[in-house]
Amino acid sequence: MKKAYLVLANGKVFEGEAFGAVGNTVGELVFTTSVVGYLETMTDPNHYGQIVVQTFPMLGNYGVIEEDLLGKPYINGYIVREYCEIPSNFRSQYEIEKYMVDNSIIGICGVDTRELTKIIREEGSMNAVICTSLPADKALLESYEIKDAVKSVASADSAVYAAEDEKYKVTLVNFGSVGNLIKEFNARGCTVKTVAYTASAEEICEGADAVILSDGPGNPEEVAACVEEIKKIDLPVFACGLGHCLLAMANGGKIAKLKYGHHGSNQPVKYLNSVRSYITAQNHGYIVEADTVNGAKLSFKNINDATCAGLEYDNAVSVAFNAATCAGPQNTGFVFDSFITKMGGKN
């Protein structure tokens, strides 16, 4: 195997072996704590522009199952301690390295991902380079910035996904949604029409009973122009991830960048309307400062750092996590039922 290097913006260098496509890549370095779901991680639009460290020590043991992919890959690089060259799974079609080579995903293996994760936890997310020879200077590391994240991943096409037993029509504003939201609303009798994130409030609300603000990647401030349109929406709103941040901004809320983000399918949250806590899937680097949002009360709180994981408005349900996740916990589906109730229906 060819030698490869991981160079961090803080000057730390890790030596390992090239894994997947061989070459050089730069990105924002983050870690994900998911134990399974590496196919979903690589194809999650929320990882646009990032190099992802997998904290679980071995990846690829169940191979590649193409129907589990969310779409095309968006990560800039992938870091693992060890990968499985011979997967064991009756559904497996081929091994993970072939997928990475075929899709030009540059990776590095054989590095101490535990030490690497501790560095990110202590110093925060930072830029990094995976390369086959040490760079002469830090220019690329210092200049890299994730830009146009939503513009790069969100489809501008409009489509209609009909429910078998239609009760409602809802419009999904697409900031980078991967389809699981549509399935959840279809299952609850909602025909879903998708529109581009650049759509006007008039286009969004036309013929709809409610509006969904989808998840998506990057800094919410990059698509702040959408906030003005969200302010004009006078229908019930369901928001998650990036949509959760934008809805809060439309109601006067402030957004803050997390030190190293919430990435993984094992993020614990407490539901403040009961005594229960839940394990959720999250993948974002920004949070809402709940006490700055007008007309909303905190509904979910992240147990690890006490940050806002959900808000409840008179006419909206908003969560920071992905309640419709694939390859992750699915016991927070009641938030969709809660929203149907706000729409005036029963589920």
PALOTI-423563 format. One record per residue (C-alpha): residue in one letter; x, y, z. Coordinates in steps of 0.5 Angstrom, whole numbers, plus 500, padded with zeros to 3 digits. Example, Ala and Ser with C-alpha at 12.3 -4.5 7.8 and 13.67 -1.06 7.14 Angstrom:
<recs>
A525491516 S527498514 
</recs>
This chain:
<recs>
M500500500 K502507499 K504512504 A500517506 Y500523511 L494527514 V497534516 L493538521 A492546521 N495546528 G502543525 K500536527 V502530522 F500523522 E503518518 G499512515 E497509508 A493511502 F486508503 G481508497 A483513491 V490516492 G492523491 N491530495 T485533498 V483539503 G477539508 E474541515 L476536519 V470533523 F469526527 T463522527 T461517533 S457512529 V458505529 V455503523 G452507517 Y459509514 L455508507 E450514509 T456518512 M460518506 T453520502 D450525507 P450532504 N451535511 H459532510 Y460537504 G467540504 Q469536510 I474530512 V471525516 V474521522 Q471515524 T471514531 F469506531 P476503529 M474498524 L470500517 G467496511 N466489515 Y459489511 G461491505 V457496500 I450495499 E448500494 E441501496 D443504503 L447509499 L443516500 G446519493 K453521491 P458522496 Y460529498 I466528503 N472531501 G476525505 Y475519510 I480517515 V479510519 R484506523 E483500520 Y478497514 C476490512 E478488506 I474482506 P466484508 S462478511 N454480509 F450476505 R447483502 S454486500 Q456487493 Y463489493 E468492498 I468499501 E475501498 K472499491 Y467504492 M472509494 V476508488 D470508483 N468515487 S475518487 I474519495 I481520498 G482516504 I488514509 C488508514 G493506520 V492512524 D491513531 T484515530 R483516538 E488521539 L486525533 T479525536 K481528542 I485533538 I479535535 R475535542 E480539545 E482544540 G476544535 S474542528 M480545524 N482544516 A487538514 V490535508 I491528506 C497528502 T502523499 S508527500 L508533506 P506540503 A512545503 D507550506 K501551510 A497556504 L492551502 L491549510 E490556512 S486559506 Y481553505 E473555507 I467551506 K463555501 D456555497 A455548501 V447548500 K448551493 S452545491 V448539494 A441542493 S437540487 A433545484 D428541481 S421541483 A418534484 V411531487 Y411525491 A404522492 A401519498 E397513497 D392515502 E392523501 K390527507 Y394533506 K399537501 V406539504 T411543501 L419541502 V424547501 N430543499 F436545502 G440538501 S434533503 V436526502 G429523501 N427520508 L423526510 I419525504 K418518506 E416519513 F410525511 N408520505 A407515511 R402520514 G398521508 C402527506 T403528499 V410532498 K412537493 T419539493 V421546491 A428549491 Y431553497 T431559493 A423559492 S419565494 A414564500 E408565495 E411559491 I412555497 C405556500 E401555493 G396549494 A400547501 D397545508 A404546511 V411547509 I417543511 L424546512 S429540510 D436539513 G442541509 P450543510 G454549512 N453555515 P446558516 E448565515 E450563507 V443562506 A440568510 A437570504 C432565505 V430567512 E426573509 E422568505 I421564511 K418570515 K412570510 I410563511 D403563514 L402555514 P404550520 V412549519 F416543520 A424544520 C430540522 G437541522 L439547517 G431548517 H431548524 C436554524 L433558519 L426558522 A429560529 M433566525 A426568522 N424569529 G429573531 G434567534 K441567534 I446562531 A453559534 K458555531 L460549535 K467547537 Y467540534 G459539532 H455534533 H456528528 G454521529 S447517530 N448516537 Q447523540 P443523546 V437528547 K432529553 Y425531551 L423536556 N415535555 S416528559 V421524563 R424521557 S431521553 Y432519546 I438517542 T438521535 A442522529 Q445529528 N450532523 H451539524 G456544526 Y451550528 I446550534 V440555536 E441559542 A434558544 D433564549 T434569543 V428566539 N421569539 G415565541 A418559542 K420554548 L425549548 S423542547 F429538546 K436539550 N442535548 I445531554 N452532552 D453539552 A446542554 T445546547 C438546544 A436540540 G429542539 L424548539 E416548539 Y412554536 D405555536 N405553529 A411549528 V415543530 S423544530 V429539531 A436539530 F436532529 N434527524 A428524526 A428520519 T434517519 C437511516 A442507519 G440510526 P435511531 Q428511529 N424512536 T423520535 G418519530 F413522534 V415529532 F412528526 D406525529 S406532533 F406536527 I400533524 T397535530 K399542529 M396541522 G389540525 G389532524 K390526527 N395520526 
</recs>
